[in-house]
Amino acid sequence: MIVGICGSPRNGATEYVLKDALATLELNGLHTSFFTVRGKQLGFCRHCDHCLKHKECIINDDMKILYGLLKQAKGIIIATPVYNGGVSAQTKTLLDRCRALLAADPNVLKYKIGMAIAVGGDRLGGQEPAIQQIHTFFILNGVIPVSGGPFGANLGANFWSKDTLQGVKDDKEGFRSLKKTVKRFAEALNRIEIKTKEVKKDD
C-alpha cells in the first residue's frame, strides 16, 4: 500500500497533484491510500518525552489515523505547499509527531520508499528546500528517498501554481517532474519487492 499525505489545509493545488500521482500508481496496479491534514485535529509535538517512556503519543487526535497508514505502507508520498520557503506548518506537525511512532518501533519506517512533492506560488518559491526538508525526515527514519533524476526533477516533483489551481494545472514542467518522480518511485518499490521475495525464498 502507498500512502499519499497532503500537507495542505486547503482543497487546492497540492491535493490535486498528489491525487494525480496516486491515480497513476493505481493504474500501475498499486493500492493507494490518501491522507490529508484538511479538517483534521492535529496538535503540535511538545517534545515532552511521553512517547519515549510509554511508546505512544500523549496527544489523542487524528495522528492515530496516519500512524496506522504509515505502519502498513510500503511507500510514502508527502506533498506540501510552500510556506515561507519550506514545508507548511501542517506538514511539519506531521513530521514532528512521527517521533512517537518511531519511539514505539525505531524500525517501523525502515526501507520504505519515499518521494516528495512541493507546490509553490512563485516559480522559485522554496520548492527545493521544502523537498529537502521532507527528504531529511526520510533519511533520519530509514525511508529510502527517490527523486525524478536530473534534467527537471532533481530532488522530486515541484510545481509553480501562481497561487491558483488553474496555475498548477497549466504547469507542464511540473507534471513532467511528477511523471519522472512517480516512475522512479514505482521502480524502487518494484526493486524492493523483488529483493524481499528473494530473501524470503532463500530463507
mmCIF file of the C-alpha atoms, coordinates in Angstrom:
data_MODEL
# 
_entry.id   MODEL 
# 
loop_
_atom_site.group_PDB 
_atom_site.id 
_atom_site.type_symbol 
_atom_site.label_atom_id 
_atom_site.label_alt_id 
_atom_site.label_comp_id 
_atom_site.label_asym_id 
_atom_site.label_entity_id 
_atom_site.label_seq_id 
_atom_site.pdbx_PDB_ins_code 
_atom_site.Cartn_x 
_atom_site.Cartn_y 
_atom_site.Cartn_z 
_atom_site.occupancy 
_atom_site.B_iso_or_equiv 
_atom_site.pdbx_formal_charge 
_atom_site.auth_seq_id 
_atom_site.auth_comp_id 
_atom_site.auth_asym_id 
_atom_site.auth_atom_id 
_atom_site.pdbx_PDB_model_num 
ATOM 1   C CA . MET A 1 1   ? 0.000   0.000   0.000   1.00 0.00 ? 1   MET A CA 1 
ATOM 2   C CA . ILE A 1 2   ? 1.165   3.513   -0.872  1.00 0.00 ? 2   ILE A CA 1 
ATOM 3   C CA . VAL A 1 3   ? 0.114   6.318   1.434   1.00 0.00 ? 3   VAL A CA 1 
ATOM 4   C CA . GLY A 1 4   ? -0.160  9.802   -0.033  1.00 0.00 ? 4   GLY A CA 1 
ATOM 5   C CA . ILE A 1 5   ? -0.011  12.550  2.572   1.00 0.00 ? 5   ILE A CA 1 
ATOM 6   C CA . CYS A 1 6   ? -1.282  16.026  1.726   1.00 0.00 ? 6   CYS A CA 1 
ATOM 7   C CA . GLY A 1 7   ? 0.077   18.751  3.980   1.00 0.00 ? 7   GLY A CA 1 
ATOM 8   C CA . SER A 1 8   ? -2.249  21.482  2.714   1.00 0.00 ? 8   SER A CA 1 
ATOM 9   C CA . PRO A 1 9   ? -5.201  22.659  4.805   1.00 0.00 ? 9   PRO A CA 1 
ATOM 10  C CA . ARG A 1 10  ? -6.966  23.629  1.578   1.00 0.00 ? 10  ARG A CA 1 
ATOM 11  C CA . ASN A 1 11  ? -8.591  21.567  -1.149  1.00 0.00 ? 11  ASN A CA 1 
ATOM 12  C CA . GLY A 1 12  ? -6.440  23.044  -3.876  1.00 0.00 ? 12  GLY A CA 1 
ATOM 13  C CA . ALA A 1 13  ? -3.306  22.647  -5.956  1.00 0.00 ? 13  ALA A CA 1 
ATOM 14  C CA . THR A 1 14  ? -1.284  20.403  -3.621  1.00 0.00 ? 14  THR A CA 1 
ATOM 15  C CA . GLU A 1 15  ? -4.132  17.959  -3.167  1.00 0.00 ? 15  GLU A CA 1 
ATOM 16  C CA . TYR A 1 16  ? -4.759  17.977  -6.927  1.00 0.00 ? 16  TYR A CA 1 
ATOM 17  C CA . VAL A 1 17  ? -1.222  16.963  -7.909  1.00 0.00 ? 17  VAL A CA 1 
ATOM 18  C CA . LEU A 1 18  ? -0.930  14.363  -5.135  1.00 0.00 ? 18  LEU A CA 1 
ATOM 19  C CA . LYS A 1 19  ? -4.153  12.702  -6.259  1.00 0.00 ? 19  LYS A CA 1 
ATOM 20  C CA . ASP A 1 20  ? -2.806  12.709  -9.827  1.00 0.00 ? 20  ASP A CA 1 
ATOM 21  C CA . ALA A 1 21  ? 0.293   10.834  -8.621  1.00 0.00 ? 21  ALA A CA 1 
ATOM 22  C CA . LEU A 1 22  ? -1.803  8.315   -6.693  1.00 0.00 ? 22  LEU A CA 1 
ATOM 23  C CA . ALA A 1 23  ? -4.075  7.764   -9.698  1.00 0.00 ? 23  ALA A CA 1 
ATOM 24  C CA . THR A 1 24  ? -1.037  6.974   -11.859 1.00 0.00 ? 24  THR A CA 1 
ATOM 25  C CA . LEU A 1 25  ? 0.172   4.429   -9.319  1.00 0.00 ? 25  LEU A CA 1 
ATOM 26  C CA . GLU A 1 26  ? -3.303  2.862   -9.141  1.00 0.00 ? 26  GLU A CA 1 
ATOM 27  C CA . LEU A 1 27  ? -3.239  2.445   -12.933 1.00 0.00 ? 27  LEU A CA 1 
ATOM 28  C CA . ASN A 1 28  ? 0.020   0.551   -12.472 1.00 0.00 ? 28  ASN A CA 1 
ATOM 29  C CA . GLY A 1 29  ? -1.643  -1.907  -10.121 1.00 0.00 ? 29  GLY A CA 1 
ATOM 30  C CA . LEU A 1 30  ? -0.606  -0.387  -6.789  1.00 0.00 ? 30  LEU A CA 1 
ATOM 31  C CA . HIS A 1 31  ? -3.051  0.121   -3.929  1.00 0.00 ? 31  HIS A CA 1 
ATOM 32  C CA . THR A 1 32  ? -3.025  3.648   -2.530  1.00 0.00 ? 32  THR A CA 1 
ATOM 33  C CA . SER A 1 33  ? -4.483  5.491   0.428   1.00 0.00 ? 33  SER A CA 1 
ATOM 34  C CA . PHE A 1 34  ? -4.948  9.261   0.759   1.00 0.00 ? 34  PHE A CA 1 
ATOM 35  C CA . PHE A 1 35  ? -4.480  11.248  3.971   1.00 0.00 ? 35  PHE A CA 1 
ATOM 36  C CA . THR A 1 36  ? -4.988  14.993  4.219   1.00 0.00 ? 36  THR A CA 1 
ATOM 37  C CA . VAL A 1 37  ? -4.447  17.415  7.074   1.00 0.00 ? 37  VAL A CA 1 
ATOM 38  C CA . ARG A 1 38  ? -7.542  19.298  5.894   1.00 0.00 ? 38  ARG A CA 1 
ATOM 39  C CA . GLY A 1 39  ? -10.248 19.093  8.525   1.00 0.00 ? 39  GLY A CA 1 
ATOM 40  C CA . LYS A 1 40  ? -8.116  17.022  10.905  1.00 0.00 ? 40  LYS A CA 1 
ATOM 41  C CA . GLN A 1 41  ? -7.404  17.648  14.566  1.00 0.00 ? 41  GLN A CA 1 
ATOM 42  C CA . LEU A 1 42  ? -3.593  17.707  14.786  1.00 0.00 ? 42  LEU A CA 1 
ATOM 43  C CA . GLY A 1 43  ? -1.678  19.025  17.780  1.00 0.00 ? 43  GLY A CA 1 
ATOM 44  C CA . PHE A 1 44  ? 1.930   20.172  17.766  1.00 0.00 ? 44  PHE A CA 1 
ATOM 45  C CA . CYS A 1 45  ? 4.637   17.910  19.152  1.00 0.00 ? 45  CYS A CA 1 
ATOM 46  C CA . ARG A 1 46  ? 5.513   19.100  22.667  1.00 0.00 ? 46  ARG A CA 1 
ATOM 47  C CA . HIS A 1 47  ? 8.746   17.114  22.903  1.00 0.00 ? 47  HIS A CA 1 
ATOM 48  C CA . CYS A 1 48  ? 7.532   16.024  26.327  1.00 0.00 ? 48  CYS A CA 1 
ATOM 49  C CA . ASP A 1 49  ? 9.166   12.559  26.007  1.00 0.00 ? 49  ASP A CA 1 
ATOM 50  C CA . HIS A 1 50  ? 5.937   10.802  26.972  1.00 0.00 ? 50  HIS A CA 1 
ATOM 51  C CA . CYS A 1 51  ? 6.345   8.645   23.857  1.00 0.00 ? 51  CYS A CA 1 
ATOM 52  C CA . LEU A 1 52  ? 9.838   7.565   24.906  1.00 0.00 ? 52  LEU A CA 1 
ATOM 53  C CA . LYS A 1 53  ? 8.529   6.266   28.215  1.00 0.00 ? 53  LYS A CA 1 
ATOM 54  C CA . HIS A 1 54  ? 5.109   4.946   27.188  1.00 0.00 ? 54  HIS A CA 1 
ATOM 55  C CA . LYS A 1 55  ? 5.621   4.149   23.473  1.00 0.00 ? 55  LYS A CA 1 
ATOM 56  C CA . GLU A 1 56  ? 2.665   6.277   22.415  1.00 0.00 ? 56  GLU A CA 1 
ATOM 57  C CA . CYS A 1 57  ? 1.905   9.960   21.911  1.00 0.00 ? 57  CYS A CA 1 
ATOM 58  C CA . ILE A 1 58  ? 0.287   11.800  24.798  1.00 0.00 ? 58  ILE A CA 1 
ATOM 59  C CA . ILE A 1 59  ? -1.893  13.717  22.311  1.00 0.00 ? 59  ILE A CA 1 
ATOM 60  C CA . ASN A 1 60  ? -5.049  11.854  21.328  1.00 0.00 ? 60  ASN A CA 1 
ATOM 61  C CA . ASP A 1 61  ? -6.003  13.182  17.904  1.00 0.00 ? 61  ASP A CA 1 
ATOM 62  C CA . ASP A 1 62  ? -6.160  12.313  14.203  1.00 0.00 ? 62  ASP A CA 1 
ATOM 63  C CA . MET A 1 63  ? -2.458  11.420  14.006  1.00 0.00 ? 63  MET A CA 1 
ATOM 64  C CA . LYS A 1 64  ? -3.581  7.942   15.059  1.00 0.00 ? 64  LYS A CA 1 
ATOM 65  C CA . ILE A 1 65  ? -5.096  7.521   11.594  1.00 0.00 ? 65  ILE A CA 1 
ATOM 66  C CA . LEU A 1 66  ? -1.785  8.382   9.949   1.00 0.00 ? 66  LEU A CA 1 
ATOM 67  C CA . TYR A 1 67  ? 0.210   6.169   12.334  1.00 0.00 ? 67  TYR A CA 1 
ATOM 68  C CA . GLY A 1 68  ? -1.853  3.192   11.174  1.00 0.00 ? 68  GLY A CA 1 
ATOM 69  C CA . LEU A 1 69  ? -1.382  4.025   7.499   1.00 0.00 ? 69  LEU A CA 1 
ATOM 70  C CA . LEU A 1 70  ? 2.384   4.515   7.858   1.00 0.00 ? 70  LEU A CA 1 
ATOM 71  C CA . LYS A 1 71  ? 2.785   1.148   9.559   1.00 0.00 ? 71  LYS A CA 1 
ATOM 72  C CA . GLN A 1 72  ? 1.102   -0.593  6.611   1.00 0.00 ? 72  GLN A CA 1 
ATOM 73  C CA . ALA A 1 73  ? 2.701   1.447   3.840   1.00 0.00 ? 73  ALA A CA 1 
ATOM 74  C CA . LYS A 1 74  ? 5.443   0.213   1.547   1.00 0.00 ? 74  LYS A CA 1 
ATOM 75  C CA . GLY A 1 75  ? 5.766   3.662   0.009   1.00 0.00 ? 75  GLY A CA 1 
ATOM 76  C CA . ILE A 1 76  ? 5.155   7.184   1.290   1.00 0.00 ? 76  ILE A CA 1 
ATOM 77  C CA . ILE A 1 77  ? 4.441   10.302  -0.771  1.00 0.00 ? 77  ILE A CA 1 
ATOM 78  C CA . ILE A 1 78  ? 4.432   13.606  1.093   1.00 0.00 ? 78  ILE A CA 1 
ATOM 79  C CA . ALA A 1 79  ? 3.062   16.637  -0.739  1.00 0.00 ? 79  ALA A CA 1 
ATOM 80  C CA . THR A 1 80  ? 3.317   20.117  0.733   1.00 0.00 ? 80  THR A CA 1 
ATOM 81  C CA . PRO A 1 81  ? 2.523   23.665  -0.277  1.00 0.00 ? 81  PRO A CA 1 
ATOM 82  C CA . VAL A 1 82  ? 5.450   26.009  0.239   1.00 0.00 ? 82  VAL A CA 1 
ATOM 83  C CA . TYR A 1 83  ? 5.138   28.262  3.279   1.00 0.00 ? 83  TYR A CA 1 
ATOM 84  C CA . ASN A 1 84  ? 7.909   30.847  3.752   1.00 0.00 ? 84  ASN A CA 1 
ATOM 85  C CA . GLY A 1 85  ? 10.387  28.857  1.685   1.00 0.00 ? 85  GLY A CA 1 
ATOM 86  C CA . GLY A 1 86  ? 9.752   25.494  3.362   1.00 0.00 ? 86  GLY A CA 1 
ATOM 87  C CA . VAL A 1 87  ? 7.084   22.928  4.218   1.00 0.00 ? 87  VAL A CA 1 
ATOM 88  C CA . SER A 1 88  ? 3.712   24.018  5.539   1.00 0.00 ? 88  SER A CA 1 
ATOM 89  C CA . ALA A 1 89  ? 3.125   24.213  9.281   1.00 0.00 ? 89  ALA A CA 1 
ATOM 90  C CA . GLN A 1 90  ? 0.743   21.266  8.979   1.00 0.00 ? 90  GLN A CA 1 
ATOM 91  C CA . THR A 1 91  ? 3.334   19.136  7.164   1.00 0.00 ? 91  THR A CA 1 
ATOM 92  C CA . LYS A 1 92  ? 5.942   19.970  9.796   1.00 0.00 ? 92  LYS A CA 1 
ATOM 93  C CA . THR A 1 93  ? 3.490   18.921  12.501  1.00 0.00 ? 93  THR A CA 1 
ATOM 94  C CA . LEU A 1 94  ? 3.068   15.503  10.854  1.00 0.00 ? 94  LEU A CA 1 
ATOM 95  C CA . LEU A 1 95  ? 6.826   15.011  10.584  1.00 0.00 ? 95  LEU A CA 1 
ATOM 96  C CA . ASP A 1 96  ? 7.406   16.030  14.202  1.00 0.00 ? 96  ASP A CA 1 
ATOM 97  C CA . ARG A 1 97  ? 4.591   13.881  15.549  1.00 0.00 ? 97  ARG A CA 1 
ATOM 98  C CA . CYS A 1 98  ? 6.116   10.787  13.935  1.00 0.00 ? 98  CYS A CA 1 
ATOM 99  C CA . ARG A 1 99  ? 8.561   10.860  16.849  1.00 0.00 ? 99  ARG A CA 1 
ATOM 100 C CA . ALA A 1 100 ? 6.011   8.829   18.813  1.00 0.00 ? 100 ALA A CA 1 
ATOM 101 C CA . LEU A 1 101 ? 5.720   6.275   16.005  1.00 0.00 ? 101 LEU A CA 1 
ATOM 102 C CA . LEU A 1 102 ? 9.495   5.802   15.966  1.00 0.00 ? 102 LEU A CA 1 
ATOM 103 C CA . ALA A 1 103 ? 9.680   5.698   19.764  1.00 0.00 ? 103 ALA A CA 1 
ATOM 104 C CA . ALA A 1 104 ? 7.360   2.689   19.726  1.00 0.00 ? 104 ALA A CA 1 
ATOM 105 C CA . ASP A 1 105 ? 9.298   0.983   16.914  1.00 0.00 ? 105 ASP A CA 1 
ATOM 106 C CA . PRO A 1 106 ? 12.557  2.526   15.636  1.00 0.00 ? 106 PRO A CA 1 
ATOM 107 C CA . ASN A 1 107 ? 12.405  0.335   12.507  1.00 0.00 ? 107 ASN A CA 1 
ATOM 108 C CA . VAL A 1 108 ? 8.771   0.990   11.572  1.00 0.00 ? 108 VAL A CA 1 
ATOM 109 C CA . LEU A 1 109 ? 9.669   3.119   8.523   1.00 0.00 ? 109 LEU A CA 1 
ATOM 110 C CA . LYS A 1 110 ? 12.889  1.354   7.595   1.00 0.00 ? 110 LYS A CA 1 
ATOM 111 C CA . TYR A 1 111 ? 13.324  0.509   3.890   1.00 0.00 ? 111 TYR A CA 1 
ATOM 112 C CA . LYS A 1 112 ? 10.036  2.056   2.834   1.00 0.00 ? 112 LYS A CA 1 
ATOM 113 C CA . ILE A 1 113 ? 10.296  4.159   -0.341  1.00 0.00 ? 113 ILE A CA 1 
ATOM 114 C CA . GLY A 1 114 ? 9.595   7.884   -0.122  1.00 0.00 ? 114 GLY A CA 1 
ATOM 115 C CA . MET A 1 115 ? 9.037   10.732  -2.529  1.00 0.00 ? 115 MET A CA 1 
ATOM 116 C CA . ALA A 1 116 ? 8.186   14.393  -2.121  1.00 0.00 ? 116 ALA A CA 1 
ATOM 117 C CA . ILE A 1 117 ? 6.057   16.934  -3.965  1.00 0.00 ? 117 ILE A CA 1 
ATOM 118 C CA . ALA A 1 118 ? 6.226   20.684  -3.365  1.00 0.00 ? 118 ALA A CA 1 
ATOM 119 C CA . VAL A 1 119 ? 3.876   23.305  -4.770  1.00 0.00 ? 119 VAL A CA 1 
ATOM 120 C CA . GLY A 1 120 ? 4.911   26.967  -4.646  1.00 0.00 ? 120 GLY A CA 1 
ATOM 121 C CA . GLY A 1 121 ? 3.048   30.102  -5.595  1.00 0.00 ? 121 GLY A CA 1 
ATOM 122 C CA . ASP A 1 122 ? 6.242   31.550  -7.074  1.00 0.00 ? 122 ASP A CA 1 
ATOM 123 C CA . ARG A 1 123 ? 8.473   29.913  -9.679  1.00 0.00 ? 123 ARG A CA 1 
ATOM 124 C CA . LEU A 1 124 ? 11.374  29.933  -7.233  1.00 0.00 ? 124 LEU A CA 1 
ATOM 125 C CA . GLY A 1 125 ? 9.335   29.979  -4.054  1.00 0.00 ? 125 GLY A CA 1 
ATOM 126 C CA . GLY A 1 126 ? 11.189  27.406  -1.983  1.00 0.00 ? 126 GLY A CA 1 
ATOM 127 C CA . GLN A 1 127 ? 10.101  24.156  -3.608  1.00 0.00 ? 127 GLN A CA 1 
ATOM 128 C CA . GLU A 1 128 ? 13.528  22.506  -3.363  1.00 0.00 ? 128 GLU A CA 1 
ATOM 129 C CA . PRO A 1 129 ? 14.170  23.495  0.289   1.00 0.00 ? 129 PRO A CA 1 
ATOM 130 C CA . ALA A 1 130 ? 10.717  22.100  1.128   1.00 0.00 ? 130 ALA A CA 1 
ATOM 131 C CA . ILE A 1 131 ? 11.518  18.824  -0.639  1.00 0.00 ? 131 ILE A CA 1 
ATOM 132 C CA . GLN A 1 132 ? 14.894  18.660  1.118   1.00 0.00 ? 132 GLN A CA 1 
ATOM 133 C CA . GLN A 1 133 ? 13.138  19.012  4.463   1.00 0.00 ? 133 GLN A CA 1 
ATOM 134 C CA . ILE A 1 134 ? 10.944  16.022  3.628   1.00 0.00 ? 134 ILE A CA 1 
ATOM 135 C CA . HIS A 1 135 ? 13.960  14.038  2.406   1.00 0.00 ? 135 HIS A CA 1 
ATOM 136 C CA . THR A 1 136 ? 15.745  14.800  5.668   1.00 0.00 ? 136 THR A CA 1 
ATOM 137 C CA . PHE A 1 137 ? 12.805  13.277  7.536   1.00 0.00 ? 137 PHE A CA 1 
ATOM 138 C CA . PHE A 1 138 ? 13.003  10.216  5.292   1.00 0.00 ? 138 PHE A CA 1 
ATOM 139 C CA . ILE A 1 139 ? 16.746  9.765   5.755   1.00 0.00 ? 139 ILE A CA 1 
ATOM 140 C CA . LEU A 1 140 ? 16.618  10.193  9.527   1.00 0.00 ? 140 LEU A CA 1 
ATOM 141 C CA . ASN A 1 141 ? 13.987  7.495   9.842   1.00 0.00 ? 141 ASN A CA 1 
ATOM 142 C CA . GLY A 1 142 ? 15.235  4.862   7.409   1.00 0.00 ? 142 GLY A CA 1 
ATOM 143 C CA . VAL A 1 143 ? 12.968  5.683   4.461   1.00 0.00 ? 143 VAL A CA 1 
ATOM 144 C CA . ILE A 1 144 ? 14.703  5.497   1.077   1.00 0.00 ? 144 ILE A CA 1 
ATOM 145 C CA . PRO A 1 145 ? 14.051  8.802   -0.744  1.00 0.00 ? 145 PRO A CA 1 
ATOM 146 C CA . VAL A 1 146 ? 13.802  8.906   -4.527  1.00 0.00 ? 146 VAL A CA 1 
ATOM 147 C CA . SER A 1 147 ? 13.739  11.795  -6.976  1.00 0.00 ? 147 SER A CA 1 
ATOM 148 C CA . GLY A 1 148 ? 12.872  12.089  -10.619 1.00 0.00 ? 148 GLY A CA 1 
ATOM 149 C CA . GLY A 1 149 ? 16.561  12.300  -11.516 1.00 0.00 ? 149 GLY A CA 1 
ATOM 150 C CA . PRO A 1 150 ? 18.456  15.003  -13.398 1.00 0.00 ? 150 PRO A CA 1 
ATOM 151 C CA . PHE A 1 151 ? 17.041  17.376  -16.001 1.00 0.00 ? 151 PHE A CA 1 
ATOM 152 C CA . GLY A 1 152 ? 13.891  18.688  -14.384 1.00 0.00 ? 152 GLY A CA 1 
ATOM 153 C CA . ALA A 1 153 ? 13.161  16.659  -11.263 1.00 0.00 ? 153 ALA A CA 1 
ATOM 154 C CA . ASN A 1 154 ? 16.467  16.687  -9.420  1.00 0.00 ? 154 ASN A CA 1 
ATOM 155 C CA . LEU A 1 155 ? 15.009  16.256  -5.932  1.00 0.00 ? 155 LEU A CA 1 
ATOM 156 C CA . GLY A 1 156 ? 11.393  15.438  -6.659  1.00 0.00 ? 156 GLY A CA 1 
ATOM 157 C CA . ALA A 1 157 ? 8.212   16.803  -8.191  1.00 0.00 ? 157 ALA A CA 1 
ATOM 158 C CA . ASN A 1 158 ? 7.883   20.571  -7.982  1.00 0.00 ? 158 ASN A CA 1 
ATOM 159 C CA . PHE A 1 159 ? 5.148   22.864  -9.225  1.00 0.00 ? 159 PHE A CA 1 
ATOM 160 C CA . TRP A 1 160 ? 4.582   26.562  -9.831  1.00 0.00 ? 160 TRP A CA 1 
ATOM 161 C CA . SER A 1 161 ? 0.930   27.223  -9.087  1.00 0.00 ? 161 SER A CA 1 
ATOM 162 C CA . LYS A 1 162 ? 0.846   31.025  -9.368  1.00 0.00 ? 162 LYS A CA 1 
ATOM 163 C CA . ASP A 1 163 ? -1.370  30.694  -6.297  1.00 0.00 ? 163 ASP A CA 1 
ATOM 164 C CA . THR A 1 164 ? -4.237  29.180  -8.278  1.00 0.00 ? 164 THR A CA 1 
ATOM 165 C CA . LEU A 1 165 ? -5.473  25.685  -9.060  1.00 0.00 ? 165 LEU A CA 1 
ATOM 166 C CA . GLN A 1 166 ? -5.530  26.553  -12.755 1.00 0.00 ? 166 GLN A CA 1 
ATOM 167 C CA . GLY A 1 167 ? -1.911  27.643  -12.499 1.00 0.00 ? 167 GLY A CA 1 
ATOM 168 C CA . VAL A 1 168 ? -0.817  24.225  -11.345 1.00 0.00 ? 168 VAL A CA 1 
ATOM 169 C CA . LYS A 1 169 ? -2.994  22.516  -13.961 1.00 0.00 ? 169 LYS A CA 1 
ATOM 170 C CA . ASP A 1 170 ? -1.190  24.549  -16.641 1.00 0.00 ? 170 ASP A CA 1 
ATOM 171 C CA . ASP A 1 171 ? 2.298   23.779  -15.307 1.00 0.00 ? 171 ASP A CA 1 
ATOM 172 C CA . LYS A 1 172 ? 3.567   21.328  -17.930 1.00 0.00 ? 172 LYS A CA 1 
ATOM 173 C CA . GLU A 1 173 ? 7.078   21.256  -16.464 1.00 0.00 ? 173 GLU A CA 1 
ATOM 174 C CA . GLY A 1 174 ? 5.621   20.479  -13.065 1.00 0.00 ? 174 GLY A CA 1 
ATOM 175 C CA . PHE A 1 175 ? 3.731   17.486  -14.411 1.00 0.00 ? 175 PHE A CA 1 
ATOM 176 C CA . ARG A 1 176 ? 6.834   16.349  -16.283 1.00 0.00 ? 176 ARG A CA 1 
ATOM 177 C CA . SER A 1 177 ? 8.720   16.364  -12.968 1.00 0.00 ? 177 SER A CA 1 
ATOM 178 C CA . LEU A 1 178 ? 5.846   14.470  -11.340 1.00 0.00 ? 178 LEU A CA 1 
ATOM 179 C CA . LYS A 1 179 ? 5.787   11.837  -14.062 1.00 0.00 ? 179 LYS A CA 1 
ATOM 180 C CA . LYS A 1 180 ? 9.538   11.262  -13.775 1.00 0.00 ? 180 LYS A CA 1 
ATOM 181 C CA . THR A 1 181 ? 9.442   11.074  -9.993  1.00 0.00 ? 181 THR A CA 1 
ATOM 182 C CA . VAL A 1 182 ? 6.454   8.721   -9.872  1.00 0.00 ? 182 VAL A CA 1 
ATOM 183 C CA . LYS A 1 183 ? 8.172   6.455   -12.406 1.00 0.00 ? 183 LYS A CA 1 
ATOM 184 C CA . ARG A 1 184 ? 11.328  6.203   -10.285 1.00 0.00 ? 184 ARG A CA 1 
ATOM 185 C CA . PHE A 1 185 ? 9.232   5.746   -7.148  1.00 0.00 ? 185 PHE A CA 1 
ATOM 186 C CA . ALA A 1 186 ? 7.378   2.808   -8.720  1.00 0.00 ? 186 ALA A CA 1 
ATOM 187 C CA . GLU A 1 187 ? 10.648  1.302   -9.970  1.00 0.00 ? 187 GLU A CA 1 
ATOM 188 C CA . ALA A 1 188 ? 12.162  1.498   -6.486  1.00 0.00 ? 188 ALA A CA 1 
ATOM 189 C CA . LEU A 1 189 ? 9.091   -0.145  -4.964  1.00 0.00 ? 189 LEU A CA 1 
ATOM 190 C CA . ASN A 1 190 ? 9.345   -2.930  -7.513  1.00 0.00 ? 190 ASN A CA 1 
ATOM 191 C CA . ARG A 1 191 ? 13.041  -3.491  -6.758  1.00 0.00 ? 191 ARG A CA 1 
ATOM 192 C CA . ILE A 1 192 ? 12.387  -3.686  -3.020  1.00 0.00 ? 192 ILE A CA 1 
ATOM 193 C CA . GLU A 1 193 ? 9.515   -6.111  -3.632  1.00 0.00 ? 193 GLU A CA 1 
ATOM 194 C CA . ILE A 1 194 ? 11.724  -8.373  -5.757  1.00 0.00 ? 194 ILE A CA 1 
ATOM 195 C CA . LYS A 1 195 ? 14.546  -8.338  -3.203  1.00 0.00 ? 195 LYS A CA 1 
ATOM 196 C CA . THR A 1 196 ? 12.111  -9.107  -0.384  1.00 0.00 ? 196 THR A CA 1 
ATOM 197 C CA . LYS A 1 197 ? 10.745  -12.109 -2.279  1.00 0.00 ? 197 LYS A CA 1 
ATOM 198 C CA . GLU A 1 198 ? 14.273  -13.328 -2.997  1.00 0.00 ? 198 GLU A CA 1 
ATOM 199 C CA . VAL A 1 199 ? 15.241  -13.124 0.670   1.00 0.00 ? 199 VAL A CA 1 
ATOM 200 C CA . LYS A 1 200 ? 12.081  -14.988 1.736   1.00 0.00 ? 200 LYS A CA 1 
ATOM 201 C CA . LYS A 1 201 ? 12.746  -17.645 -0.902  1.00 0.00 ? 201 LYS A CA 1 
ATOM 202 C CA . ASP A 1 202 ? 16.314  -18.149 0.351   1.00 0.00 ? 202 ASP A CA 1 
ATOM 203 C CA . ASP A 1 203 ? 15.040  -18.480 3.934   1.00 0.00 ? 203 ASP A CA 1 
# 
